[in-house]
Amino acid sequence: MSSRWCLASGAPEAAIAGEADSFTVPHRVFRDYLLCQRIWSATETVEIMSKDPQSEAEISLWKQVVSLWEMEVRQDLESIQKALHQNYSGWVTGKDKAHDYHAALASVGPSAPRVLRYTLKPLKITVFDDHVGVVHYTYEAEVQAERNVQETIRGRWTEMYLRKSGAWQMIAVSGGPDGQR
């Protein structure tokens, strides 16, 4: 049995001790369990990092990644505006050119496909001098593309962040759905 640790209190003791293979928690509680040796989403268990995070900065950076996905689920444009740096730049795989802050906001607004469910798997988290962070991860998301039409999308992102006054802001992103390379 591998050792387990948990960032947030409240995870079932059996899971922390490694005695439970999986359990289900409500989606809204997902973020409270995000840095256990496993991530528990609404309906499934996904293994995450092969090593424990090395610093508080790595933990807080991953929490920000998850928080941005939660904002997207809620289509919380106001919070997303604050989470993105004004000079943000991104390049989605398969697109001819990079996009800016305003295009990023439009991609999560009320007219954009709505994220219904997601699972994230961090591959590597690196923090430089407690101020710049890079996160590589894969995702699977169920989105409502059109009225009554749901689609599962799998892909990968590399996201870059700047830490200002203790808060992480996304400054750049590259990646997107698999199969668009």
N, CA, C and O of each residue as an XYZ file, in Angstrom:
724
protein
N       0.854     -1.164      0.000
C       0.000      0.000      0.000
C       0.906      1.233      0.000
O       1.828      1.324      0.810
N       0.645      2.187     -0.909
C       1.463      3.391     -0.969
C       1.040      4.355      0.126
O      -0.098      4.329      0.595
N       1.977      5.203      0.521
C       1.612      6.201      1.522
C       0.717      7.245      0.879
O       0.814      7.505     -0.320
N      -0.146      7.837      1.672
C      -1.083      8.827      1.163
C      -1.034     10.046      2.044
O      -0.789      9.954      3.247
N      -1.268     11.189      1.436
C      -1.360     12.418      2.193
C      -2.509     13.207      1.616
O      -2.908     12.975      0.475
N      -3.038     14.120      2.370
C      -4.178     14.894      1.911
C      -4.015     16.340      2.322
O      -3.718     16.639      3.478
N      -4.213     17.237      1.368
C      -4.094     18.663      1.618
C      -5.228     19.166      2.496
O      -5.001     19.926      3.437
N      -6.425     18.751      2.196
C      -7.599     19.294      2.891
C      -8.131     18.297      3.901
O      -8.103     17.087      3.676
N      -8.610     18.811      5.001
C      -9.241     17.924      5.962
C     -10.630     17.575      5.463
O     -11.171     18.258      4.593
N     -11.195     16.543      5.993
C     -12.550     16.181      5.615
C     -12.618     15.003      4.669
O     -13.707     14.476      4.442
N     -11.495     14.561      4.102
C     -11.521     13.380      3.241
C     -11.762     12.164      4.125
O     -11.253     12.105      5.244
N     -12.523     11.205      3.646
C     -12.775     10.012      4.462
C     -11.475      9.375      4.936
O     -10.527      9.220      4.165
N     -11.444      9.013      6.202
C     -10.231      8.453      6.796
C      -9.730      7.223      6.043
O      -8.522      7.036      5.897
N     -10.650      6.385      5.566
C     -10.234      5.182      4.841
C      -9.468      5.558      3.582
O      -8.522      4.868      3.202
N      -9.869      6.645      2.934
C      -9.171      7.070      1.723
C      -7.789      7.598      2.064
O      -6.823      7.314      1.356
N      -7.686      8.363      3.140
C      -6.388      8.902      3.535
C      -5.454      7.762      3.923
O      -4.265      7.799      3.605
N      -5.979      6.755      4.603
C      -5.163      5.628      5.039
C      -4.865      4.652      3.906
O      -4.071      3.728      4.080
N      -5.490      4.845      2.756
C      -5.248      3.955      1.636
C      -6.092      2.703      1.661
O      -5.821      1.763      0.913
N      -7.121      2.666      2.510
C      -7.937      1.472      2.640
C      -9.099      1.435      1.668
O      -9.704      0.381      1.469
N      -9.419      2.557      1.066
C     -10.531      2.594      0.112
C      -9.965      2.767     -1.295
O      -9.112      3.624     -1.529
N     -10.445      1.952     -2.224
C      -9.986      2.080     -3.599
C     -10.586      3.304     -4.270
O      -9.916      3.967     -5.062
N     -11.831      3.609     -3.963
C     -12.466      4.791     -4.538
C     -13.720      5.114     -3.752
O     -14.240      4.277     -3.015
N     -14.192      6.316     -3.915
C     -15.465      6.709     -3.363
C     -15.966      7.896     -4.165
O     -15.211      8.494     -4.932
N     -17.212      8.235     -3.996
C     -17.824      9.303     -4.759
C     -18.127     10.472     -3.844
O     -18.638     10.296     -2.738
N     -17.807     11.667     -4.315
C     -18.155     12.881     -3.583
C     -18.908     13.803     -4.526
O     -18.724     13.721     -5.740
N     -19.737     14.664     -4.003
C     -20.432     15.612     -4.866
C     -19.437     16.505     -5.589
O     -18.385     16.832     -5.040
N     -19.759     16.899     -6.811
C     -18.863     17.716     -7.631
C     -18.438     18.993     -6.910
O     -17.283     19.406     -7.017
N     -19.347     19.615     -6.187
C     -19.026     20.883     -5.526
C     -17.971     20.714     -4.435
O     -17.347     21.694     -4.028
N     -17.765     19.503     -3.961
C     -16.786     19.246     -2.915
C     -15.443     18.842     -3.510
O     -14.456     18.732     -2.782
N     -15.392     18.622     -4.805
C     -14.199     18.124     -5.500
C     -12.942     18.893     -5.127
O     -11.909     18.282     -4.854
N     -13.006     20.210     -5.110
C     -11.807     20.999     -4.866
C     -11.234     20.758     -3.471
O     -10.042     20.984     -3.265
N     -12.035     20.309     -2.510
C     -11.537     20.053     -1.168
C     -10.613     18.835     -1.116
O      -9.860     18.672     -0.155
N     -10.661     18.003     -2.112
C      -9.872     16.783     -2.123
C      -8.795     16.793     -3.198
O      -8.222     15.747     -3.502
N      -8.506     17.967     -3.784
C      -7.747     17.975     -5.014
C      -6.314     17.506     -4.905
O      -5.760     17.067     -5.913
N      -5.686     17.570     -3.764
C      -4.308     17.134     -3.731
C      -4.075     15.940     -2.820
O      -3.031     15.832     -2.177
N      -5.043     15.054     -2.768
C      -4.781     13.772     -2.139
C      -3.956     12.960     -3.133
O      -3.775     13.387     -4.273
N      -3.464     11.825     -2.729
C      -2.694     10.995     -3.636
C      -3.551     10.606     -4.841
O      -3.026     10.207     -5.880
N      -4.851     10.722     -4.696
C      -5.792     10.514     -5.782
C      -6.708     11.733     -5.846
O      -6.900     12.422     -4.844
N      -7.266     11.993     -7.011
C      -8.290     13.023     -7.143
C      -9.617     12.308     -7.244
O      -9.753     11.356     -8.012
N     -10.604     12.758     -6.473
C     -11.934     12.202     -6.563
C     -12.817     13.211     -7.260
O     -12.983     14.330     -6.773
N     -13.386     12.838     -8.389
C     -14.317     13.730     -9.069
C     -15.719     13.235     -8.767
O     -15.913     12.423     -7.862
N     -16.682     13.711     -9.507
C     -18.068     13.375     -9.206
C     -18.339     11.880     -9.284
O     -19.147     11.368     -8.509
N     -17.688     11.170    -10.192
C     -18.044      9.769    -10.387
C     -16.867      8.820    -10.538
O     -17.079      7.615    -10.680
N     -15.637      9.314    -10.513
C     -14.529      8.403    -10.756
C     -13.289      8.811     -9.973
O     -13.191      9.931     -9.473
N     -12.360      7.895     -9.877
C     -11.104      8.137     -9.196
C      -9.990      8.146    -10.232
O      -9.942      7.284    -11.109
N      -9.105      9.112    -10.129
C      -8.014      9.244    -11.089
C      -6.709      9.386    -10.321
O      -6.605     10.217     -9.419
N      -5.720      8.582    -10.672
C      -4.410      8.717    -10.044
C      -3.785     10.025    -10.497
O      -3.980     10.457    -11.633
N      -3.022     10.661     -9.591
C      -2.325     11.862    -10.002
C      -0.827     11.675     -9.829
O      -0.322     10.570    -10.030
N      -0.119     12.704     -9.469
C       1.332     12.729     -9.486
C       1.997     11.506     -8.890
O       1.494     10.891     -7.949
N       3.139     11.170     -9.463
C       3.892     10.045     -8.946
C       4.760     10.456     -7.763
O       5.287      9.599     -7.054
N       4.912     11.753     -7.544
C       5.671     12.231     -6.394
C       4.848     13.279     -5.661
O       3.985     13.926     -6.254
N       5.114     13.441     -4.389
C       4.417     14.460     -3.617
C       4.860     15.838     -4.090
O       6.010     16.005     -4.497
N       3.978     16.821     -4.045
C       4.411     18.176     -4.374
C       5.548     18.583     -3.445
O       5.580     18.187     -2.280
N       6.468     19.365     -3.959
C       7.639     19.742     -3.193
C       7.448     21.013     -2.381
O       8.236     21.283     -1.475
N       6.434     21.790     -2.681
C       6.320     23.071     -1.995
C       4.865     23.529     -1.893
O       3.983     23.041     -2.600
N       4.653     24.474     -0.996
C       3.352     25.123     -0.877
C       2.992     25.807     -2.180
O       1.821     25.844     -2.560
N       3.992     26.354     -2.873
C       3.747     27.051     -4.140
C       3.170     26.109     -5.185
O       2.245     26.486     -5.905
N       3.697     24.890     -5.286
C       3.161     23.914     -6.235
C       1.721     23.546     -5.877
O       0.869     23.431     -6.758
N       1.456     23.363     -4.599
C       0.105     23.020     -4.156
C      -0.864     24.148     -4.491
O      -1.939     23.903     -5.038
N      -0.489     25.374     -4.166
C      -1.394     26.498     -4.423
C      -1.570     26.729     -5.924
O      -2.637     27.164     -6.357
N      -0.554     26.448     -6.709
C      -0.679     26.589     -8.165
C      -1.676     25.574     -8.721
O      -2.525     25.924     -9.541
N      -1.578     24.320     -8.278
C      -2.530     23.313     -8.756
C      -3.953     23.667     -8.311
O      -4.905     23.464     -9.064
N      -4.099     24.192     -7.103
C      -5.417     24.619     -6.640
C      -5.987     25.695     -7.567
O      -7.193     25.718     -7.814
N      -5.138     26.582     -8.079
C      -5.604     27.619     -8.988
C      -6.060     27.017    -10.318
O      -7.056     27.467    -10.885
N      -5.353     26.016    -10.819
C      -5.772     25.336    -12.051
C      -7.183     24.765    -11.870
O      -8.058     24.982    -12.708
N      -7.391     24.048    -10.787
C      -8.694     23.446    -10.508
C      -9.750     24.533    -10.321
O     -10.880     24.399    -10.790
N      -9.378     25.596     -9.642
C     -10.303     26.699     -9.414
C     -10.768     27.317    -10.735
O     -11.943     27.654    -10.879
N      -9.859     27.468    -11.695
C     -10.244     28.008    -13.001
C     -11.242     27.093    -13.711
O     -12.175     27.574    -14.354
N     -11.052     25.781    -13.596
C     -12.028     24.855    -14.181
C     -13.381     24.999    -13.495
O     -14.418     24.956    -14.157
N     -13.382     25.168    -12.176
C     -14.638     25.368    -11.453
C     -15.328     26.653    -11.912
O     -16.549     26.688    -12.069
N     -14.540     27.705    -12.124
C     -15.095     28.965    -12.624
C     -15.732     28.756    -13.995
O     -16.782     29.321    -14.302
N     -15.084     27.939    -14.805
C     -15.616     27.665    -16.139
C     -16.925     26.880    -16.057
O     -17.860     27.157    -16.809
N     -16.999     25.913    -15.160
C     -18.239     25.150    -14.977
C     -19.381     26.103    -14.624
O     -20.491     25.971    -15.138
N     -19.098     27.057    -13.747
C     -20.110     28.022    -13.319
C     -20.284     29.167    -14.326
O     -21.195     29.985    -14.192
N     -19.408     29.218    -15.331
C     -19.349     30.331    -16.292
C     -19.278     31.653    -15.538
O     -20.004     32.601    -15.834
N     -18.387     31.688    -14.561
C     -18.185     32.835    -13.679
C     -17.178     33.787    -14.320
O     -15.996     33.784    -13.976
N     -17.656     34.584    -15.238
C     -16.818     35.484    -16.023
C     -16.061     36.488    -15.159
O     -14.902     36.795    -15.436
N     -16.699     36.993    -14.129
C     -16.053     37.984    -13.264
C     -14.807     37.406    -12.583
O     -13.763     38.056    -12.547
N     -14.914     36.205    -12.051
C     -13.759     35.566    -11.402
C     -12.681     35.213    -12.412
O     -11.492     35.331    -12.116
N     -13.084     34.782    -13.600
C     -12.104     34.435    -14.635
C     -11.344     35.680    -15.075
O     -10.139     35.609    -15.316
N     -12.021     36.812    -15.182
C     -11.344     38.063    -15.535
C     -10.218     38.366    -14.556
O      -9.143     38.803    -14.966
N     -10.452     38.142    -13.282
C      -9.437     38.396    -12.258
C      -8.322     37.357    -12.292
O      -7.181     37.656    -11.941
N      -8.650     36.132    -12.716
C      -7.676     35.032    -12.716
C      -6.728     35.078    -13.914
O      -5.680     34.432    -13.898
N      -7.084     35.832    -14.948
C      -6.233     35.979    -16.129
C      -5.507     37.314    -16.089
O      -6.105     38.338    -15.760
N      -4.237     37.310    -16.419
C      -3.457     38.544    -16.516
C      -3.954     39.346    -17.712
O      -4.332     38.762    -18.728
N      -3.961     40.655    -17.611
C      -4.447     41.514    -18.706
C      -3.674     41.298    -20.003
O      -4.220     41.511    -21.086
N      -2.403     40.875    -19.913
C      -1.585     40.630    -21.108
C      -1.544     39.153    -21.494
O      -0.671     38.726    -22.250
N      -2.488     38.381    -20.972
C      -2.592     36.948    -21.257
C      -2.498     36.683    -22.761
O      -2.963     37.473    -23.583
N      -1.885     35.549    -23.092
C      -1.794     35.095    -24.480
C      -1.914     33.578    -24.491
O      -1.367     32.909    -23.615
N      -2.617     33.032    -25.462
C      -2.760     31.583    -25.549
C      -2.758     31.110    -26.985
O      -3.061     31.865    -27.909
N      -2.414     29.855    -27.157
C      -2.411     29.272    -28.492
C      -3.000     27.865    -28.389
O      -2.396     26.970    -27.798
N      -4.167     27.688    -28.962
C      -4.846     26.400    -28.936
C      -4.361     25.568    -30.116
O      -4.300     26.048    -31.248
N      -4.020     24.325    -29.837
C      -3.554     23.402    -30.864
C      -4.534     23.368    -32.031
O      -5.745     23.276    -31.829
N      -4.006     23.442    -33.252
C      -4.838     23.386    -34.447
C      -5.301     24.741    -34.940
O      -5.859     24.843    -36.032
N      -5.080     25.780    -34.157
C      -5.468     27.135    -34.573
C      -4.292     27.795    -35.296
O      -3.132     27.476    -35.032
N      -4.600     28.706    -36.199
C      -3.563     29.368    -36.983
C      -2.794     30.428    -36.210
O      -1.640     30.719    -36.527
N      -3.428     31.003    -35.201
C      -2.760     32.079    -34.467
C      -3.129     32.042    -32.990
O      -4.073     31.374    -32.567
N      -2.342     32.790    -32.230
C      -2.586     32.902    -30.791
C      -3.808     33.784    -30.537
O      -4.241     34.544    -31.403
N      -4.349     33.660    -29.329
C      -5.492     34.493    -28.938
C      -5.109     35.348    -27.727
O      -4.083     35.107    -27.092
N      -5.937     36.343    -27.414
C      -5.646     37.257    -26.316
C      -6.646     37.109    -25.169
O      -7.496     36.219    -25.169
N      -6.519     37.993    -24.209
C      -7.347     38.031    -23.015
C      -8.835     38.046    -23.364
O      -9.612     37.277    -22.797
N      -9.232     38.913    -24.289
C     -10.650     39.061    -24.632
C     -11.206     37.803    -25.310
O     -12.349     37.416    -25.065
N     -10.401     37.175    -26.156
C     -10.839     35.929    -26.797
C     -10.977     34.815    -25.759
O     -11.884     33.989    -25.854
N     -10.089     34.790    -24.777
C     -10.171     33.782    -23.718
C     -11.462     33.958    -22.927
O     -12.131     32.976    -22.606
N     -11.813     35.186    -22.615
C     -13.054     35.437    -21.874
C     -14.273     35.033    -22.698
O     -15.227     34.468    -22.164
N     -14.243     35.320    -23.985
C     -15.366     34.955    -24.859
C     -15.539     33.441    -24.926
O     -16.653     32.955    -25.119
N     -14.442     32.687    -24.768
C     -14.520     31.228    -24.882
C     -15.195     30.569    -23.680
O     -15.514     29.381    -23.732
N     -15.414     31.309    -22.613
C     -16.072     30.740    -21.432
C     -17.363     31.475    -21.080
O     -17.988     31.177    -20.061
N     -17.757     32.411    -21.897
C     -18.969     33.181    -21.632
C     -20.233     32.381    -21.862
O     -20.173     31.202    -22.213
N     -21.373     33.015    -21.666
C     -22.667     32.332    -21.761
C     -22.960     31.720    -23.131
O     -23.726     30.759    -23.212
N     -22.376     32.244    -24.201
C     -22.638     31.688    -25.537
C     -21.677     30.554    -25.899
O     -21.830     29.930    -26.949
N     -20.692     30.280    -25.043
C     -19.716     29.213    -25.295
C     -20.269     27.870    -24.827
O     -21.173     27.834    -23.993
N     -19.733     26.756    -25.356
C     -20.144     25.436    -24.854
C     -19.907     25.350    -23.344
O     -18.877     25.806    -22.847
N     -20.838     24.778    -22.637
C     -20.771     24.710    -21.170
C     -20.090     23.419    -20.719
O     -20.444     22.333    -21.178
N     -19.117     23.540    -19.822
C     -18.461     22.376    -19.230
C     -19.380     21.824    -18.152
O     -19.763     22.535    -17.224
N     -19.733     20.543    -18.285
C     -20.631     19.894    -17.330
C     -19.878     19.096    -16.273
O     -20.283     19.041    -15.112
N     -18.776     18.478    -16.692
C     -17.994     17.595    -15.823
C     -16.581     17.583    -16.354
O     -16.370     17.739    -17.557
N     -15.612     17.401    -15.483
C     -14.223     17.324    -15.939
C     -13.401     16.466    -14.997
O     -13.755     16.277    -13.833
N     -12.297     15.948    -15.519
C     -11.300     15.242    -14.731
C      -9.946     15.758    -15.186
O      -9.676     15.818    -16.386
N      -9.094     16.131    -14.245
C      -7.780     16.666    -14.536
C      -6.713     15.724    -14.005
O      -6.877     15.119    -12.945
N      -5.627     15.604    -14.741
C      -4.513     14.766    -14.299
C      -3.222     15.561    -14.471
O      -2.726     15.700    -15.589
N      -2.673     16.084    -13.368
C      -1.425     16.844    -13.478
C      -0.269     15.917    -13.845
O      -0.138     14.821    -13.301
N       0.561     16.374    -14.771
C       1.727     15.604    -15.182
C       3.007     16.170    -14.591
O       3.895     15.424    -14.179
N       3.097     17.495    -14.552
C       4.277     18.147    -13.981
C       3.894     19.563    -13.562
O       3.242     20.296    -14.305
N       4.309     19.920    -12.370
C       4.103     21.267    -11.835
C       5.475     21.797    -11.439
O       6.188     21.171    -10.655
N       5.839     22.951    -11.984
C       7.131     23.551    -11.675
C       6.916     25.005    -11.293
O       6.206     25.739    -11.980
N       7.536     25.418    -10.190
C       7.470     26.811     -9.757
C       8.893     27.352     -9.723
O       9.799     26.726     -9.173
N       9.073     28.528    -10.323
C      10.372     29.175    -10.393
C      10.389     30.371     -9.441
O       9.615     31.315     -9.605
N      11.266     30.324     -8.459
C      11.465     31.433     -7.515
C      10.168     31.919     -6.872
O      10.040     33.105     -6.566
N       9.220     31.033     -6.665
C       7.932     31.348     -6.035
C       7.116     32.408     -6.769
O       6.163     32.946     -6.206
N       7.479     32.721     -8.031
C       6.767     33.778     -8.760
C       6.200     33.344    -10.105
O       5.207     33.903    -10.571
N       6.820     32.359    -10.724
C       6.360     31.892    -12.034
C       6.118     30.396    -11.935
O       6.932     29.659    -11.378
N       4.988     29.954    -12.481
C       4.661     28.537    -12.429
C       4.240     28.005    -13.782
O       3.630     28.710    -14.587
N       4.577     26.742    -14.018
C       4.187     26.044    -15.249
C       3.522     24.741    -14.835
O       4.051     23.988    -14.016
N       2.348     24.486    -15.417
C       1.607     23.259    -15.110
C       1.304     22.545    -16.423
O       0.727     23.132    -17.338
N       1.693     21.285    -16.510
C       1.356     20.423    -17.643
C       0.345     19.409    -17.123
O       0.589     18.755    -16.109
N      -0.788     19.273    -17.810
C      -1.785     18.301    -17.366
C      -2.654     17.856    -18.535
O      -2.730     18.512    -19.574
N      -3.307     16.717    -18.325
C      -4.299     16.253    -19.290
C      -5.675     16.443    -18.680
O      -5.821     16.573    -17.465
N      -6.680     16.457    -19.541
C      -8.043     16.638    -19.061
C      -9.004     15.804    -19.889
O      -8.717     15.411    -21.019
N     -10.139     15.553    -19.292
C     -11.290     14.987    -19.980
C     -12.478     15.805    -19.507
O     -12.694     15.960    -18.305
N     -13.241     16.323    -20.445
C     -14.373     17.172    -20.081
C     -15.597     16.786    -20.890
O     -15.516     16.516    -22.088
N     -16.714     16.768    -20.216
C     -17.989     16.588    -20.892
C     -18.580     17.981    -21.059
O     -18.792     18.695    -20.078
N     -18.846     18.365    -22.307
C     -19.372     19.697    -22.586
C     -20.707     19.596    -23.303
O     -20.985     18.634    -24.020
N     -21.509     20.603    -23.090
C     -22.764     20.699    -23.819
C     -22.504     21.633    -24.988
O     -22.558     22.854    -24.846
N     -22.219     21.042    -26.155
C     -21.843     21.809    -27.336
C     -23.034     22.549    -27.925
O     -22.928     23.721    -28.285
N     -24.144     21.877    -28.020
C     -25.381     22.472    -28.524
C     -26.503     22.045    -27.608
O     -26.309     21.218    -26.717
N     -27.654     22.597    -27.822
C     -28.809     22.232    -27.000
C     -29.028     20.719    -27.070
O     -29.183     20.164    -28.158
N     -29.043     20.062    -25.926
C     -29.276     18.617    -25.805
C     -28.213     17.759    -26.485
O     -28.453     16.575    -26.722
N     -27.031     18.325    -26.808
C     -25.944     17.555    -27.406
C     -24.727     17.658    -26.484
O     -24.161     18.736    -26.306
N     -24.333     16.519    -25.899
C     -23.161     16.494    -25.037
C     -22.029     15.774    -25.751
O     -22.250     14.846    -26.529
N     -20.824     16.218    -25.471
C     -19.642     15.676    -26.140
C     -18.527     15.530    -25.108
O     -18.379     16.387    -24.237
N     -17.744     14.461    -25.195
C     -16.590     14.282    -24.324
C     -15.350     14.687    -25.095
O     -15.115     14.220    -26.210
N     -14.564     15.555    -24.492
C     -13.337     16.061    -25.120
C     -12.163     15.693    -24.223
O     -12.227     15.859    -23.005
N     -11.097     15.195    -24.829
C      -9.864     14.879    -24.109
C      -8.740     15.701    -24.714
O      -8.685     15.913    -25.925
N      -7.839     16.165    -23.844
C      -6.735     16.957    -24.362
C      -5.689     17.207    -23.307
O      -5.633     16.531    -22.279
N      -4.854     18.201    -23.585
C      -3.751     18.543    -22.683
C      -3.500     20.036    -22.735
O      -3.691     20.680    -23.767
N      -3.073     20.569    -21.620
C      -2.734     21.980    -21.530
C      -1.377     22.151    -20.871
O      -1.001     21.385    -19.984
N      -0.660     23.147    -21.310
C       0.489     23.683    -20.600
C       0.101     25.109    -20.261
O      -0.141     25.921    -21.153
N       0.040     25.413    -18.977
C      -0.381     26.734    -18.526
C       0.751     27.394    -17.751
O       1.446     26.750    -16.965
N       0.922     28.692    -17.988
C       1.945     29.473    -17.308
C       1.257     30.521    -16.427
O       0.276     31.146    -16.830
N       1.794     30.695    -15.224
C       1.198     31.590    -14.237
C       2.251     32.520    -13.652
O       3.437     32.196    -13.599
N       1.782     33.689    -13.213
C       2.596     34.661    -12.502
C       1.964     34.852    -11.131
O       0.752     35.041    -11.024
N       2.779     34.804    -10.085
C       2.264     34.971     -8.717
C       2.499     36.414     -8.278
O       3.636     36.874     -8.173
N       1.392     37.114     -8.026
C       1.450     38.505     -7.583
C       0.646     38.634     -6.303
O      -0.516     38.233     -6.246
N       1.270     39.196     -5.275
C       0.613     39.379     -3.970
C      -0.004     38.079     -3.461
O      -1.083     38.086     -2.869
N       0.682     36.974     -3.696
C       0.243     35.679     -3.201
C      -0.775     34.957     -4.064
O      -1.118     33.811     -3.773
N      -1.271     35.599     -5.124
C      -2.294     34.982     -5.983
C      -1.711     34.651     -7.352
O      -0.930     35.424     -7.908
N      -2.096     33.499     -7.889
C      -1.639     33.082     -9.213
C      -2.562     33.636    -10.293
O      -3.783     33.509    -10.192
N      -1.988     34.250    -11.324
C      -2.737     34.700    -12.496
C      -2.182     33.979    -13.711
O      -0.968     33.886    -13.891
N      -3.087     33.465    -14.550
C      -2.647     32.803    -15.768
C      -2.129     33.853    -16.745
O      -2.803     34.848    -17.012
N      -0.912     33.622    -17.283
C      -0.332     34.556    -18.241
C      -0.284     33.984    -19.651
O      -0.249     34.738    -20.623
N      -0.283     32.654    -19.774
C      -0.217     32.033    -21.097
C      -0.678     30.592    -21.019
O      -0.643     29.969    -19.958
N      -1.116     30.066    -22.168
C      -1.549     28.679    -22.264
C      -1.247     28.177    -23.661
O      -1.251     28.936    -24.630
N      -0.985     26.881    -23.744
C      -0.810     26.237    -25.039
C      -1.339     24.812    -24.917
O      -1.117     24.146    -23.906
N      -2.032     24.352    -25.940
C      -2.565     22.989    -25.929
C      -3.976     22.986    -26.434
O      -4.375     23.860    -27.204
N      -4.734     22.005    -26.002
C      -6.129     21.901    -26.394
C      -6.521     20.465    -26.618
O      -5.834     19.547    -26.168
N      -7.634     20.262    -27.319
C      -8.155     18.906    -27.541
C      -7.182     18.029    -28.322
O      -6.527     18.492    -29.256
N      -7.094     16.759    -27.932
C      -6.293     15.797    -28.690
C      -6.886     15.626    -30.079
O      -8.085     15.826    -30.277
N      -6.051     15.258    -31.036
C      -6.522     15.010    -32.384
C      -6.561     16.236    -33.254
O      -6.960     16.146    -34.415
N      -6.158     17.389    -32.735
C      -6.163     18.612    -33.533
C      -4.747     19.066    -33.852
O      -4.533     20.229    -34.193
N      -3.802     18.182    -33.747
C      -2.409     18.541    -34.035
C      -2.116     18.415    -35.504
O      -0.992     18.675    -35.934
